[in-house]
Amino acid sequence: MYKKNIFFDDNTGLSLDFNGLQKSLAEQIAAQEKMLQKARADMAALEGGAVANPDEQRMVGHYWLRNPKLAPKPAIQQEIETVQHDIWQFAAQVHSGEIVGCDDKPFKNALVIGIGGSSLGPVFVSEALRLPKNKLELFFIDNTDPDGMDMVLHKIQRALGQTLVIVISKSGGTVETQNGLVEVKGAFAAKGLDFYANAVRITQRGSAFDTAPDAHKWLASFPMWDWVGGRTSVLSAVGLLPLALQGVDCAGLLAGAAACDALSREADAPENDPALLLALAWYTQTGGQGGTSMAVLPYKDRLQLFAKYLQQLIMESLGKEYDLAGQEVHQGLAVFGNKGSSDQHSYVQQLVAGPDNVFVAFIEALRDRVKAESSPLVRDGSTSGDYLQAFMLGTSKALRDHGKSSLIITVPDVNAFTVGMLIALFERAVGYYASFVGINAYHQPAVEFGKKAAGEIIELKNNLQQYLAANRRKYFTAGELAAEFGADEVQVWHLLRHLTANDIYRMRCERNEAGELTFAFIKKKTDA
């Protein structure tokens, strides 16, 4: 009976075990037959070039990246193949020393500046497929945190001239990326180094980044396309360029993704489509509604960033206020997780014994280490890898015994091919689930709300600074200043505390007679 709840493919070794769910696969499929048929038709239309992102009137083509022949137009196929060829060639020239940095020495490092989809996928794959000796070491600046940038730059400062910088921004206007670019340019200038001799950019043609006055100075440029969203861009130049420079088997990565896509595309029935089954399991657990969480537990250290990558892929795709009909739905599937078995010593206690609002997706890699035959017996006639699997299966049983749901996704090993399979499996499951619940998985309007608010807060900060500078050494409470500008008092209070904590802003904070914090602009001794 258990076999009927397991998908297994002999050729790839991919398996999905749904025995930990409360309903059998047969029950789930029978209950949602029409929904599954529609989802498969929607996916076929998407891959055929339909406008699958209606809000932005765009095609959705990340599946074409690993199988360019699927592209709806010959020109798109040719462009994908040309860009991949250019990436392989560029990486080979860097590795051979034909392309060198500003100090005429071979590159040692690559520094990626990007955020969200421009970093999460590449970081995950980079760590999953890291070798004892990479061709280039990858570093990432993926936030606008100055201290975080300093930590990264400190690691590479002695070899800054041998560091290839890759700046990724689809629109050219991503503030966090632009801030990182300015800071890294400053680090190069401080050492008297030519930044542009070491700098590559990845952006959409015609973007503000692409058409900037310095466009001709860059060492190289690679394109992004409007039919590839950031969270599905890891198999475009966004991921392929830095990963190829690291020395990752990018051809294997693409082949694994293509093979997993083919399993779904060529399936003759729902029970033979692994991504459809995964999406159906999500739907069964959520009831087609938002508010449920999925804990992703890879029992493999190399995959510990997988949950972080999936957070964006799933939550940005499925977390929607409105459906395609304009109805308010508040859909979503929250994702969290780190790795097993360490997570058994943290939140698994609540997953087993707490409320029934989370289901678990275990990720298993069968091969324990590169040289599996070298694994010693550590206790009870078993290896460390035997115990790792035992802890996973034991946690799965404990969940089942307590009426909690889980599923197990297994791959033979962690290599480029299987990592590509996992990426494709979840990308496709996201597309299917979006069809189930009738939402647009390929836009992210809510992300812009925070960006817009951040711009307004920067404007408020500048107004506060100007007002305080014009009233030098006069102390004001946050409430007084908020009233002056018709602003939120709490936000003003936070802004003023940040200003006083950083000497560059020349601010001071004191308590008045009433015990309230007050803030003033103070002239430094170094001022003229």
N, C-alpha and C positions, 0 to 999 in steps of 0.2 A: 504493500500500500504506500510506503514511504516514497517509492520511486515516482509515483504519480505527482508528487509535490516537488520534484527536483527537475530543473532544466540542466542538461549536460551536453556539451559539444565535444566530440572526440578530437576534432582537428585542432582546436585552440586550447582545449583543457578548461575552458570557462564553465563554471557551474553556479547555479543559484538554487539554494535549498530553502523552500518555503514551509517546511514542516513545523517551524516554530510559530506559524500564524494560527489564528483560531479557526479560520475557514480553509478548506482545501482549495487547490487551484481550480478544480473542476467546478466547485460551487461558485467561486468568484467569476470564472469565465461565463458560466451559464447565466448568472445574474446580470451581467453587463455586456452581453453579446453585441447588441447594436452600438453601444458606446465604443467598443473595441474596433468594430468595423469602420466607424466614422473616423477614429483616431488614425487608423492605418491609411485611410483615404486622404486625410489631412496631411499626413507625413509625406505621402507620395506626391501630392500637389506641391508641397513646400520644396521637396527635392527637385521637382520639375520646373521650378522658377516662379511659382505663384507669389503674389504679394502677401507674404505670411506675417508681415509687420504692418498692419493697416494704418496705425496711428502715424507712422512715418513714411508710409507708402514705399516700403522697401522689401526686396527679396531677402531671404534668409539662407545663406549659402555656406555655412561652415562645414557641411557634409562634403561639399565639392573639394575642399582643401586636401582631403586624403583620397579622393577619387575624382580628379579633374574632368574625366570623361562624362561625369554626371552633369556638368555645368550646362545650363540651357542654351548658351551661345558659344560658338567656337572661339570668339574673342576672349571670353572669360576663361575658358580652358587654357588657351595659350598663355594668358597673362599669369595664371596660377603656376603653370609649368615653368615659365620664364623666371618668375620670382624665386621659385625653389632652386632652379639651376644657379641663379645669381648668388643665392645664399650659400650654396655648397661651394661655389667657386671662391667667394669672398673668404669663407672660413678656411678653405684650403690655402689660400694665399697668406692669410694671417698665420696659420700654423707653420707654413714653410719659411716664413720670414720675408716673403716677397713684399708684403705690406707691413710696414713698421711704424712705430710711433714718432712723436715729435723729437725724441732724442736719438733717432735712428737705431734703436734697439728693438728686438722682437718683443711683441706684447706678451705679458705675463698674466694680466688680469683683464676682465671685462666688468664694467660697472653699469648696471641697468638702472635708469631713472624712469620710473613709471608708477602708477598706482592702480588699484583695483584689478581689472582684467589684464592690465599691462604688466602686472607683477605676480599675482597670485598663482596663475598657471605655471609660468616659468620657474617660480621659486619652488613649487611643489615638485615638478619634474626634475629640476636641478638636484634637489636633495634626494629624491627617490633613486636617481640613476648616477649619483656621485661615485667617482672612482678613487682609489687610493692616490692616483696621480692623474689629474685632469689636464687636458691640453691648455686650457686657460681656467683660472679660478674665477667664479662668478660672485659678484657682490651686488647688493640691491639697495637703492634708496627709494623707499616706497611710502614715504610720508613727508609732511612738512615740519617734522620735529627737529629743531636745530641740534639738540643733543644726539639724536639718533644719527643725523648726518655726520656729526663730528666723530662718532664711534666708527662709522664705516670708513670715513676718510683717513682716520688715524691708522687703520689696518693697512691701507695701501699707499700712505704718503711717501714712503721710501721708493716706491715703484710707480709713482703717479705718471711719470713720462712713459711708462710701459703699460698703462691702463687704457684700454679701449672703452670709451663711454658711449652707451647706447641710450638715446633719449626717445621715449615712446609717448606719443600723444596723438590720438586720432584727429581731434579737432584743432589741436594746437593751442587750445585755450585752457587746458586743465591746470588750475592754479597750483596744486601741490607739485606737479611735474615742473612747471615753470619756475617755482621757487627752488626746487632741487637743482635745476639747470643753472640758475644764477649763482647758487652757492658753490657748485662744482667749478663753474667758470672762474669764480673768485679764488678757489684753491689752486687752479692751474696758474692764474695770473700771479698769485703770491710767490710761486716758485719760478716765475719767468718762463712758463711753458706755453706753447701754442695749443690752446684747447681744440681748435677746429681740426688740427692735424690728427687728432685722436678721436674725433667725434663722429658718430653715425646717428642718423635720425630715422624714425619710423613714424609715418603720418599719412593721412589721406591726401591724395592729390587735390590741390586747390585750397587746402586748409590754411589758416593763418600761419601755421608753422611752415608749411610748404612754400608759401609765397613771401616769407619774411625777407628783409633786405640782405640777411646773411646767408641766404639759401645756397649761394654758389660756393661758400667756404667749407661746407661739410665734407668730410672724407668720403662718405657714401650716404645714399638714401634708399630706403625700401618702402613700398606702399602698404597702406591698409585700405580696405574696401568698405563701402557703406553697407554691404550685405553681410558683413561679419561683425557681430557685436563684441564688445570687450571681453565679456565673460566666456565667450566661445572662440577666443582668438589665439589660444595657446598653440594651435597647429598652423597658424599663419606666421608671417615674419616676426610677429611679436614674441613668439616662443621659439620658433625654429632658429632664428639668428643667434640669440645668446646660447641656446642649447647646443647648436652646432659648434660654436666657438669653444664651449666647455669640452666638447668631444663626445656628446651623447649621440647614439645611433638614431638619428632623426628619421632615416628611412624605415627603420624598424618601428618607430613610434607611429608613423603614418600608416604603415602596413597593419599594425595592430588595430588602430581605429577603423581602418577600412574593412578589416575582417569582421569586427564586431557589428559594424553597420550592415554588412552583407548578411549576417545571421538574421537580423531583423527584416531586411528588405526582401530576402528570398524565402522567408518562412511561409509555409503553406497553411498554417493554422496558428491561432493565438498562442497555444502552448509551446510553439517552436520559436517564438519571438522573445528573446530574453529581456530586452528593454521594455517591451509591452507588459511582460509579466511583472517587472520591477515597478513600473508605473501603476499597474493594477493593484499591487500590494500596498503602495502608498495610498491609493484611492480607498481601498478597503479599510485601512487604518484611520484615515482622516474622515471617512464618510463623505468625501468630496467637499469638506469644509476646512477653513483655516483653524488654527489654534492647536494643532498637534505638533509634537516635536519628534525628530529622528536623531538618535545618537548613532554616529558613525564610529565604529571601533575597529580600526585596522590592527590586527595582531601581527604587526611588522613595523619595526622602527623606521624603515625607509619610507613608509607610507603615513607617517604621523602628521604630515601637513595636508593629507587628502581631505580631511574634514574641513579645514580652513578654506581650501580651494572650493569645496562643494558648497560652503556657506554662500558664497557669491553666486555660483552657478544656479543653485536651487532657490535661494531666498530672493535674489534680485529678479529672477525669472517668474517665480510663482507668487511672490508677495504683492498682490494687486488690490486696489480699492474697488475697481469696477471691472465687470466682465465685458466681453465684446459687444454685448447688447446695451451697455451703458448702465446696467443695474449695479447697485452697491452690493459688494459681496465680501470684501475683506478676506481674500484668499491668502493662503500661505502655508509653508511647511518649514518650521524652524529646524535648523541643523546645528548640532554641536558635537564635540568629540575630540579626542587626542590620539591615544593608542592603548591597546591592551598589551600586557596585563596590568600596566600601571594604573589604568582607570578603575580597575577592580578595587583599588585602595582609595578611591575618591568617591565618585558619584554613583557607582554601580549599586551601592547599598540602597539608594533611593529608587533606582530603576527597578530593583527586585521587590523592595518592601514598601515603596511609596505609592503615590497616586498613579492611576493607569492613564497617563497622558503622554507617554513616550514609548516608541518602539525602537528596536535596535537593529542596525544593519552591521553585522560582523563582516570584516574583510579578511580573508585568509590567503596566505601564500604558502604553498605546500613545501617548497624547497627551503631548508633552514638557513643555509649559508652557501657561499660560492663553492667551497669545497666541502660538500655535505659529508663525505666519507671521513673527514677529519674531526667530526663531532665526538667528543668524549662522552662516556656514560657518567652522569653526575650523581645519580642516586636511583635506587629501585630499578636498576637495569635500563634506565631511560636517559635520553639526552636533554639538554636545555630546550631544544626545539620540540621534543615530545611534551614537555611540560607546558610550553607556550600553547600548543594545540589543546592540551588537556584543560588549561584554564579557560580557553575560549569555549570549548564544548561544555565545560562545567557551568559556566555563566549562562550559556544558552539553555541548559537544562533547568537551572535555578529559575530563570525567567519563565520558562514554560510551566514549571511546577507551581508557580505563583500566579498563573493566569495572564502573564505578560507576553507580548508578541515580539518575535525577532525573525530575522532571516540571515542566511550566510551566503556571501559571495566568495567564491574560491577561484584563484588563478594558480597555475603551476609554479610560478616564480615571480620575482620582481625584476623585470627587464624592460627594455624599450617597447617590445611588442605588447606585453601584458599591461603596462601603464597606458599605452595607447588604447587598448581595449577598455580599460576602466573609464577613461575619459569619455570615449564614445558611448559606452553603456549608459552613463548618467546623463550625458547631453541628450541622448535620444529619449530616455525616460522622462526628462523634463518636458520635451516637446509633446510626448504622448499625454502626460498628465495635464498640460495646459489645454489640450483638445478636450480631455474629459470634462474639465470644469469651465470651458469656454472663455479663457482669458488670453491676452496677448503676452506671450512669454518673452518677447524680444524688444520690449521698450522698458524704461525705468523712470517714469516721470517724477516719482517721489524723490529720487536722488537729487533732482534739480532744486527741490524746495530748500534743502540745507545749504546748497551752494549760493542760492539767492540770498538767504538769510545771512550767510557769512559775509557777503559783500556789503550788506546793510550795516552789519556790526563793525566792519573795518571803517566804514564811513563815520559811524558814531565815535569810534575810538579816535579818529583824526580830529573830529570836532571837539572832543573833550580835551585833547592835547592842545589844540589851538586856543581854546577858551582859558585853560589853566595857564598857558604861557603868557597870555595877555593879562592875566591877573596873578602875576608871579608872587609867590610866597603867601598868597591868601589861601586859607584852608576852607574846603567845601566838603560837606557830607555827600554820600552817593545820592541821597534823596534830593538834595538841593540841585545837584547837577542833572539828575534825571528830569526834574521839573523844568529846568532851563531848556532842555532839548526835547521834551515830550517823549522821553524814552523810558524803558523798563528799568526800575530801580535795581533789581537784582542783577541784570546784565551790566549796568553801569558799575555796580559794586565789584563784580568779577573783573571787568576791564581795568578798573583803577588798581586793584590788587596786583594784577599782572604787570601793569606799568611800573608800579613801585618796586617790583621784584627784579626788574632789569634796569641796570644803571644807565643804559643807553637813553632811556626816556626821562632821566633827571627828575624823578618824582620822589616824594616823601609821604609817609603815612603816620599820623599821630591821633591820639584820642583827645576829644575835647572835654570840657567840664562835665558834660552829660554822659561821658563814657562812650560816645559814638566815634567810630573811625572817621577821620577826615583826611583829605588828600590835597597836596599842593605841588606846584611846579617849583623846583628849587634850582637856582643857578649854581653850578659847580665851580670849584676854585680854578679849574682849568679853563673856564669860560673867559672870553676877552672882557 
